[in-house]
Amino acid sequence: MLRSHFLHSQFIVVSLKDGMFNNANVLFRTKFVDGMSTVQRSVQHVVPRPLSSLDNKRNH
């Protein structure tokens, strides 16, 4: 829903649901080990949609 309604926006979502992870462009994973926090950034491989499908969504 976020991707289809807010094409040029960015969001930070905190979630434990698999669906949110599967649909994200970029994930930030955090760990707390031995008193230290770390953040790891990983880019998801998202298959781009054809421009024609985006234009159809905007017009409806």
DOKOLVO-837922 format. One record per atom (N, C-alpha, C, O): residue number from 1; atom name; residue in three letters; x, y, z. Coordinates in pm, 1 decimal. Layout:
# DOKOLVO-837922
[pt NUM 'CA' 'ALA' [X Y Z]]
...
***
This chain:
# DOKOLVO-837922
[pt 1 'N' 'MET' [81.8 -118.7 0.0]]
[pt 1 'CA' 'MET' [0.0 0.0 0.0]]
[pt 1 'C' 'MET' [87.0 126.3 0.0]]
[pt 1 'O' 'MET' [60.7 219.2 -76.4]]
[pt 2 'N' 'LEU' [189.2 130.4 84.1]]
[pt 2 'CA' 'LEU' [273.7 249.8 88.9]]
[pt 2 'C' 'LEU' [338.5 277.9 -45.5]]
[pt 2 'O' 'LEU' [341.8 392.4 -90.5]]
[pt 3 'N' 'ARG' [389.8 174.5 -109.5]]
[pt 3 'CA' 'ARG' [458.5 192.8 -237.6]]
[pt 3 'C' 'ARG' [363.1 243.1 -345.4]]
[pt 3 'O' 'ARG' [401.8 326.6 -427.1]]
[pt 4 'N' 'SER' [240.7 194.7 -347.4]]
[pt 4 'CA' 'SER' [148.0 234.3 -453.6]]
[pt 4 'C' 'SER' [87.2 372.5 -430.9]]
[pt 4 'O' 'SER' [55.2 441.3 -527.8]]
[pt 5 'N' 'HIS' [70.4 414.7 -306.3]]
[pt 5 'CA' 'HIS' [6.9 543.6 -278.7]]
[pt 5 'C' 'HIS' [106.5 658.2 -258.6]]
[pt 5 'O' 'HIS' [69.8 774.4 -275.6]]
[pt 6 'N' 'PHE' [229.9 628.2 -223.1]]
[pt 6 'CA' 'PHE' [329.5 731.1 -195.1]]
[pt 6 'C' 'PHE' [456.6 701.6 -274.7]]
[pt 6 'O' 'PHE' [558.9 663.7 -217.7]]
[pt 7 'N' 'LEU' [449.4 719.3 -406.3]]
[pt 7 'CA' 'LEU' [557.4 678.6 -496.0]]
[pt 7 'C' 'LEU' [690.0 748.3 -468.1]]
[pt 7 'O' 'LEU' [795.1 685.8 -482.1]]
[pt 8 'N' 'HIS' [688.7 873.8 -429.8]]
[pt 8 'CA' 'HIS' [812.4 950.6 -414.3]]
[pt 8 'C' 'HIS' [837.9 986.3 -268.0]]
[pt 8 'O' 'HIS' [892.6 1092.6 -238.6]]
[pt 9 'N' 'SER' [799.1 899.3 -177.7]]
[pt 9 'CA' 'SER' [815.6 924.1 -34.9]]
[pt 9 'C' 'SER' [905.1 818.8 27.4]]
[pt 9 'O' 'SER' [927.2 711.7 -29.2]]
[pt 10 'N' 'GLN' [956.3 851.4 145.3]]
[pt 10 'CA' 'GLN' [1036.8 756.8 221.5]]
[pt 10 'C' 'GLN' [972.0 737.0 357.2]]
[pt 10 'O' 'GLN' [916.4 830.4 415.1]]
[pt 11 'N' 'PHE' [979.6 614.9 407.3]]
[pt 11 'CA' 'PHE' [922.0 583.3 536.6]]
[pt 11 'C' 'PHE' [1019.7 500.1 617.3]]
[pt 11 'O' 'PHE' [1096.5 421.1 562.2]]
[pt 12 'N' 'ILE' [1016.1 518.5 747.6]]
[pt 12 'CA' 'ILE' [1085.4 428.2 838.9]]
[pt 12 'C' 'ILE' [976.6 352.1 912.2]]
[pt 12 'O' 'ILE' [893.8 411.4 981.2]]
[pt 13 'N' 'VAL' [977.3 221.4 897.0]]
[pt 13 'CA' 'VAL' [875.9 136.2 958.3]]
[pt 13 'C' 'VAL' [946.5 38.5 1050.4]]
[pt 13 'O' 'VAL' [1041.5 -28.5 1010.1]]
[pt 14 'N' 'VAL' [900.0 30.5 1173.5]]
[pt 14 'CA' 'VAL' [953.1 -67.5 1267.9]]
[pt 14 'C' 'VAL' [850.2 -178.2 1278.5]]
[pt 14 'O' 'VAL' [736.3 -154.1 1318.5]]
[pt 15 'N' 'SER' [890.0 -299.9 1242.7]]
[pt 15 'CA' 'SER' [794.1 -409.7 1238.4]]
[pt 15 'C' 'SER' [863.9 -542.8 1258.6]]
[pt 15 'O' 'SER' [982.5 -557.4 1228.8]]
[pt 16 'N' 'LEU' [789.8 -638.8 1309.1]]
[pt 16 'CA' 'LEU' [837.4 -776.3 1319.6]]
[pt 16 'C' 'LEU' [766.0 -866.8 1220.2]]
[pt 16 'O' 'LEU' [786.0 -988.3 1221.3]]
[pt 17 'N' 'LYS' [683.0 -808.6 1134.3]]
[pt 17 'CA' 'LYS' [605.6 -887.9 1038.2]]
[pt 17 'C' 'LYS' [687.4 -915.4 912.5]]
[pt 17 'O' 'LYS' [750.4 -825.2 857.4]]
[pt 18 'N' 'ASP' [685.6 -1041.5 867.6]]
[pt 18 'CA' 'ASP' [761.7 -1080.7 749.1]]
[pt 18 'C' 'ASP' [721.4 -1002.1 624.9]]
[pt 18 'O' 'ASP' [807.0 -969.6 542.6]]
[pt 19 'N' 'GLY' [594.4 -971.2 609.8]]
[pt 19 'CA' 'GLY' [547.7 -898.8 492.3]]
[pt 19 'C' 'GLY' [613.4 -763.2 477.1]]
[pt 19 'O' 'GLY' [638.8 -718.9 365.1]]
[pt 20 'N' 'MET' [641.0 -697.7 586.5]]
[pt 20 'CA' 'MET' [708.3 -567.7 580.1]]
[pt 20 'C' 'MET' [852.0 -584.7 533.9]]
[pt 20 'O' 'MET' [901.3 -502.5 456.6]]
[pt 21 'N' 'PHE' [919.8 -687.9 578.4]]
[pt 21 'CA' 'PHE' [1057.6 -712.0 536.2]]
[pt 21 'C' 'PHE' [1063.2 -747.1 388.3]]
[pt 21 'O' 'PHE' [1150.2 -698.6 316.0]]
[pt 22 'N' 'ASN' [971.8 -830.0 343.7]]
[pt 22 'CA' 'ASN' [973.2 -877.3 205.1]]
[pt 22 'C' 'ASN' [947.1 -765.7 104.8]]
[pt 22 'O' 'ASN' [991.1 -775.2 -9.8]]
[pt 23 'N' 'ASN' [876.7 -660.6 144.9]]
[pt 23 'CA' 'ASN' [840.8 -553.8 52.4]]
[pt 23 'C' 'ASN' [927.3 -428.9 65.7]]
[pt 23 'O' 'ASN' [904.4 -330.3 -4.4]]
[pt 24 'N' 'ALA' [1025.8 -431.8 153.9]]
[pt 24 'CA' 'ALA' [1111.0 -314.5 174.8]]
[pt 24 'C' 'ALA' [1219.7 -306.2 68.0]]
[pt 24 'O' 'ALA' [1268.8 -408.2 19.7]]
[pt 25 'N' 'ASN' [1256.5 -183.1 31.9]]
[pt 25 'CA' 'ASN' [1368.9 -162.1 -59.4]]
[pt 25 'C' 'ASN' [1501.6 -178.0 14.0]]
[pt 25 'O' 'ASN' [1595.9 -237.5 -38.1]]
[pt 26 'N' 'VAL' [1507.8 -124.1 135.3]]
[pt 26 'CA' 'VAL' [1629.2 -127.5 216.5]]
[pt 26 'C' 'VAL' [1590.6 -168.5 357.3]]
[pt 26 'O' 'VAL' [1489.8 -122.4 410.8]]
[pt 27 'N' 'LEU' [1670.4 -254.4 416.5]]
[pt 27 'CA' 'LEU' [1649.4 -295.9 554.9]]
[pt 27 'C' 'LEU' [1766.4 -248.3 639.9]]
[pt 27 'O' 'LEU' [1881.5 -251.5 596.3]]
[pt 28 'N' 'PHE' [1735.9 -204.0 761.7]]
[pt 28 'CA' 'PHE' [1837.6 -172.5 860.6]]
[pt 28 'C' 'PHE' [1818.3 -270.1 974.8]]
[pt 28 'O' 'PHE' [1713.7 -271.7 1039.7]]
[pt 29 'N' 'ARG' [1919.9 -351.5 998.8]]
[pt 29 'CA' 'ARG' [1912.2 -450.7 1106.4]]
[pt 29 'C' 'ARG' [1995.7 -400.2 1223.3]]
[pt 29 'O' 'ARG' [2106.7 -350.4 1204.5]]
[pt 30 'N' 'THR' [1942.2 -413.3 1342.5]]
[pt 30 'CA' 'THR' [2015.1 -371.1 1461.7]]
[pt 30 'C' 'THR' [2045.2 -491.2 1549.0]]
[pt 30 'O' 'THR' [1968.3 -587.2 1554.4]]
[pt 31 'N' 'LYS' [2158.6 -484.1 1617.1]]
[pt 31 'CA' 'LYS' [2198.3 -588.8 1711.5]]
[pt 31 'C' 'LYS' [2258.0 -522.1 1833.8]]
[pt 31 'O' 'LYS' [2321.8 -417.3 1824.1]]
[pt 32 'N' 'PHE' [2237.0 -583.1 1947.5]]
[pt 32 'CA' 'PHE' [2298.3 -537.9 2071.7]]
[pt 32 'C' 'PHE' [2372.7 -656.7 2129.8]]
[pt 32 'O' 'PHE' [2311.2 -750.1 2181.3]]
[pt 33 'N' 'VAL' [2504.8 -653.3 2121.7]]
[pt 33 'CA' 'VAL' [2587.3 -764.7 2167.6]]
[pt 33 'C' 'VAL' [2698.3 -710.7 2256.8]]
[pt 33 'O' 'VAL' [2769.8 -618.0 2218.8]]
[pt 34 'N' 'ASP' [2712.3 -768.1 2373.7]]
[pt 34 'CA' 'ASP' [2818.5 -729.9 2468.2]]
[pt 34 'C' 'ASP' [2822.7 -579.8 2493.6]]
[pt 34 'O' 'ASP' [2930.2 -519.9 2497.7]]
[pt 35 'N' 'GLY' [2705.8 -519.3 2510.7]]
[pt 35 'CA' 'GLY' [2698.9 -377.7 2544.6]]
[pt 35 'C' 'GLY' [2717.8 -281.5 2428.8]]
[pt 35 'O' 'GLY' [2726.3 -160.7 2450.6]]
[pt 36 'N' 'MET' [2724.7 -331.9 2306.6]]
[pt 36 'CA' 'MET' [2742.0 -243.9 2190.6]]
[pt 36 'C' 'MET' [2629.8 -264.5 2089.9]]
[pt 36 'O' 'MET' [2590.1 -377.5 2061.6]]
[pt 37 'N' 'SER' [2579.3 -154.1 2036.3]]
[pt 37 'CA' 'SER' [2477.3 -159.8 1931.6]]
[pt 37 'C' 'SER' [2543.5 -146.5 1795.5]]
[pt 37 'O' 'SER' [2637.2 -68.6 1778.1]]
[pt 38 'N' 'THR' [2494.2 -222.6 1700.0]]
[pt 38 'CA' 'THR' [2540.8 -209.9 1562.0]]
[pt 38 'C' 'THR' [2419.4 -199.5 1470.5]]
[pt 38 'O' 'THR' [2312.3 -252.3 1500.7]]
[pt 39 'N' 'VAL' [2437.8 -131.0 1359.3]]
[pt 39 'CA' 'VAL' [2332.9 -118.3 1258.2]]
[pt 39 'C' 'VAL' [2391.6 -165.4 1126.3]]
[pt 39 'O' 'VAL' [2499.6 -122.1 1086.2]]
[pt 40 'N' 'GLN' [2319.7 -254.1 1059.4]]
[pt 40 'CA' 'GLN' [2363.6 -306.5 930.0]]
[pt 40 'C' 'GLN' [2258.7 -270.6 825.3]]
[pt 40 'O' 'GLN' [2140.2 -298.6 843.3]]
[pt 41 'N' 'ARG' [2302.6 -208.7 715.7]]
[pt 41 'CA' 'ARG' [2212.4 -170.8 606.2]]
[pt 41 'C' 'ARG' [2223.3 -274.8 496.1]]
[pt 41 'O' 'ARG' [2333.6 -311.2 455.3]]
[pt 42 'N' 'SER' [2108.9 -322.9 447.7]]
[pt 42 'CA' 'SER' [2110.2 -416.9 335.2]]
[pt 42 'C' 'SER' [2003.4 -376.3 234.6]]
[pt 42 'O' 'SER' [1889.1 -348.7 270.9]]
[pt 43 'N' 'VAL' [2042.8 -373.1 107.2]]
[pt 43 'CA' 'VAL' [1953.0 -333.6 -1.3]]
[pt 43 'C' 'VAL' [1883.9 -458.4 -53.3]]
[pt 43 'O' 'VAL' [1948.9 -558.0 -85.3]]
[pt 44 'N' 'GLN' [1752.3 -452.3 -61.6]]
[pt 44 'CA' 'GLN' [1674.1 -562.3 -114.8]]
[pt 44 'C' 'GLN' [1674.7 -553.9 -267.0]]
[pt 44 'O' 'GLN' [1682.8 -444.8 -323.5]]
[pt 45 'N' 'HIS' [1666.5 -666.1 -331.6]]
[pt 45 'CA' 'HIS' [1656.3 -669.7 -477.7]]
[pt 45 'C' 'HIS' [1509.5 -664.3 -514.9]]
[pt 45 'O' 'HIS' [1436.5 -762.6 -501.6]]
[pt 46 'N' 'VAL' [1467.4 -547.5 -562.0]]
[pt 46 'CA' 'VAL' [1327.9 -526.0 -598.9]]
[pt 46 'C' 'VAL' [1318.8 -522.5 -750.6]]
[pt 46 'O' 'VAL' [1394.5 -451.1 -816.3]]
[pt 47 'N' 'VAL' [1227.4 -598.7 -805.3]]
[pt 47 'CA' 'VAL' [1205.9 -599.4 -950.0]]
[pt 47 'C' 'VAL' [1122.3 -476.9 -984.7]]
[pt 47 'O' 'VAL' [1008.5 -465.7 -939.0]]
[pt 48 'N' 'PRO' [1176.5 -383.7 -1065.6]]
[pt 48 'CA' 'PRO' [1100.3 -263.7 -1099.7]]
[pt 48 'C' 'PRO' [978.6 -296.4 -1185.3]]
[pt 48 'O' 'PRO' [981.9 -384.8 -1271.0]]
[pt 49 'N' 'ARG' [872.1 -222.9 -1159.6]]
[pt 49 'CA' 'ARG' [750.6 -239.4 -1239.5]]
[pt 49 'C' 'ARG' [764.1 -159.6 -1368.4]]
[pt 49 'O' 'ARG' [831.3 -56.5 -1370.3]]
[pt 50 'N' 'PRO' [701.7 -205.3 -1475.6]]
[pt 50 'CA' 'PRO' [701.7 -126.5 -1599.8]]
[pt 50 'C' 'PRO' [632.8 7.5 -1576.7]]
[pt 50 'O' 'PRO' [537.8 16.2 -1498.9]]
[pt 51 'N' 'LEU' [680.3 111.3 -1644.0]]
[pt 51 'CA' 'LEU' [621.5 243.7 -1627.3]]
[pt 51 'C' 'LEU' [474.1 245.9 -1662.9]]
[pt 51 'O' 'LEU' [398.3 321.9 -1602.6]]
[pt 52 'N' 'SER' [431.6 166.4 -1757.3]]
[pt 52 'CA' 'SER' [290.8 166.5 -1797.7]]
[pt 52 'C' 'SER' [200.6 125.4 -1681.8]]
[pt 52 'O' 'SER' [90.1 178.3 -1669.7]]
[pt 53 'N' 'SER' [243.4 33.3 -1596.9]]
[pt 53 'CA' 'SER' [159.3 -7.7 -1484.0]]
[pt 53 'C' 'SER' [151.3 103.1 -1380.6]]
[pt 53 'O' 'SER' [48.3 117.5 -1314.7]]
[pt 54 'N' 'LEU' [258.7 183.2 -1364.1]]
[pt 54 'CA' 'LEU' [254.4 295.6 -1271.5]]
[pt 54 'C' 'LEU' [161.6 403.9 -1323.4]]
[pt 54 'O' 'LEU' [86.4 462.8 -1245.7]]
[pt 55 'N' 'ASP' [165.3 431.6 -1453.4]]
[pt 55 'CA' 'ASP' [76.9 531.9 -1511.8]]
[pt 55 'C' 'ASP' [-68.8 492.2 -1496.3]]
[pt 55 'O' 'ASP' [-153.1 577.6 -1469.0]]
[pt 56 'N' 'ASN' [-100.2 364.9 -1513.1]]
[pt 56 'CA' 'ASN' [-237.8 318.0 -1497.9]]
[pt 56 'C' 'ASN' [-287.2 338.7 -1355.9]]
[pt 56 'O' 'ASN' [-403.3 374.3 -1336.0]]
[pt 57 'N' 'LYS' [-201.4 317.2 -1256.2]]
[pt 57 'CA' 'LYS' [-242.5 335.4 -1117.1]]
[pt 57 'C' 'LYS' [-269.5 482.2 -1087.9]]
[pt 57 'O' 'LYS' [-362.1 514.2 -1013.4]]
[pt 58 'N' 'ARG' [-189.5 572.3 -1145.6]]
[pt 58 'CA' 'ARG' [-208.6 715.4 -1120.8]]
[pt 58 'C' 'ARG' [-339.4 765.5 -1180.5]]
[pt 58 'O' 'ARG' [-403.1 854.7 -1124.4]]
[pt 59 'N' 'ASN' [-379.2 709.6 -1291.9]]
[pt 59 'CA' 'ASN' [-498.8 757.3 -1361.1]]
[pt 59 'C' 'ASN' [-627.4 702.2 -1302.0]]
[pt 59 'O' 'ASN' [-735.5 750.9 -1335.0]]
[pt 60 'N' 'HIS' [-618.6 601.8 -1215.3]]
[pt 60 'CA' 'HIS' [-740.5 543.4 -1158.3]]
[pt 60 'C' 'HIS' [-757.7 580.1 -1015.3]]
[pt 60 'O' 'HIS' [-855.2 539.2 -952.3]]
***
